[in-house]
Amino acid sequence: MKIITVDEKGLMESFATFGVKYNYSRFFLGKCHVTDGRVALTPFMFNDTVHLDNPHQWFAANAAFWVRAYRESETLADQVETMASIRALYFLSGSLGQGQIHEIIRTWFNQSKEVHRIGALNMSPLAPLHKEPGAGRRTASIH
């Protein structure tokens, strides 16, 4: 499995779009591997600071990274993997009251729906657009 990386300059643009403050973006990048202008998350990346503890900023930085990774995806497999990460952040942000992140991801998705070729964030990227949700799905019977 290859390591997912994104363009550092593009990530900085995505940080701005997601409203990530400068100090959070610098610290986030400091936690990553940055080589030749490419940024990769580290295997054991977490916020271990006392002063940079705004959960909104951390959600925004992570969402910016994964949306950038999707934009730079070159294969269907890369798109599926990155969309799964975006989808997880989307639903977690809504569940944890991070409405601004939830809305930014929804807006990004809706503005580029034709590129994604999926009808909604809760659909698999492997599902064709014309299928109805649940079509062909087998249901288990409870006795």
Phi, psi and omega in degrees: 000133180278158177276132179281125177231157177228159177292129183298315179296318177297322178295321178297322175296318179294322175303316180297316179300320181273002176074028179283125180292153185306313183296325177288320180295319179294318180292319177302312179298325178295335178276346183265169168270122178240117181223124177051042177078009178247139184244130175233140173293148176273156182298329182237076185250122177208165180273109180249023179266162176264327188264337179258074189242022180279110183299329178298316181295321179291319175299315181298317180296317179293319178297318178299318179299311186288326175294319176297318179299321178296315181301328182266359181299137181250345181232162177299320179299318177297318180295318180297314182296313182290324178296325177297321178292318178297316180299318178298315178296323180300309183287324176295318181298319178294318181292329183262013175077020178266064187302325181294318178294317178305314182290320179297316179296316180299316179297313178303313181298312182295325180287340182234029183302323181296326178291318182291327182060031171229150188283333183202161182295338180270009177258149176290140175297345179272351180277131178296150181298327187279351181282139175284145177303130178087353181295129178079001180281135177272140178248143178275141177265141180256125181255000000 
